[in-house]
């Protein structure tokens, strides 16, 4: 007898079990670049934390380049982090603060972090971005301009008033204030 997984069994809370050895915790800047710490939660439609989500984070360096050739102490590209949420749905990572990213001859994207979200019940990962608050480049970012103004706040982190290099940003999977996700 052959057992075949049903649709509800194809995605599950297996990120810690099968992928923990692949996690990278952040980069160690070697060029005295400014670092930022991003912390937050992954929340479901009811506002409950998702304790078994995984985030893949891609970020440019201070010069706006994705340095995939340089690796960090985990031997992964310096522009990449993979991190799981804990039992309370929280995550935290520290990176070099990204610079603006060139996207056309006369255009730049605002400093941002590209994030893929994997979680139980998702048959495909979700793709989103996190921007920094009060960055003047946010107003002219070509991707941000595609989003209705009333939804843009879901992509902008909040500065921690007590810690200058610390930002809070939550991923809301559904419902009110659902994070903007992109079809890629």
HELIX and SHEET records of a PDB file:
HELIX    1   1 UNK A    7  UNK A    9  5                                   3    
HELIX    2   2 UNK A   15  UNK A   19  1                                   5    
HELIX    3   3 UNK A   20  UNK A   22  5                                   3    
HELIX    4   4 UNK A  136  UNK A  140  5                                   5    
HELIX    5   5 UNK A  144  UNK A  146  5                                   3    
HELIX    6   6 UNK A  149  UNK A  155  5                                   7    
SHEET    1   A 4 UNK A  90  UNK A  96  0                                        
SHEET    2   A 4 UNK A  35  UNK A  43 -1                                        
SHEET    3   A 4 UNK A 166  UNK A 168  1                                        
SHEET    4   A 4 UNK A 158  UNK A 159 -1                                        
SHEET    1   B 3 UNK A  90  UNK A  96  0                                        
SHEET    2   B 3 UNK A  35  UNK A  43 -1                                        
SHEET    3   B 3 UNK A 171  UNK A 172  1                                        
SHEET    1   C 4 UNK A  80  UNK A  84  0                                        
SHEET    2   C 4 UNK A  54  UNK A  59 -1                                        
SHEET    3   C 4 UNK A 112  UNK A 118 -1                                        
SHEET    4   C 4 UNK A 126  UNK A 131 -1                                        
SHEET    1   D 2 UNK A 101  UNK A 104  0                                        
SHEET    2   D 2 UNK A 107  UNK A 109 -1                                        
END                                                                             
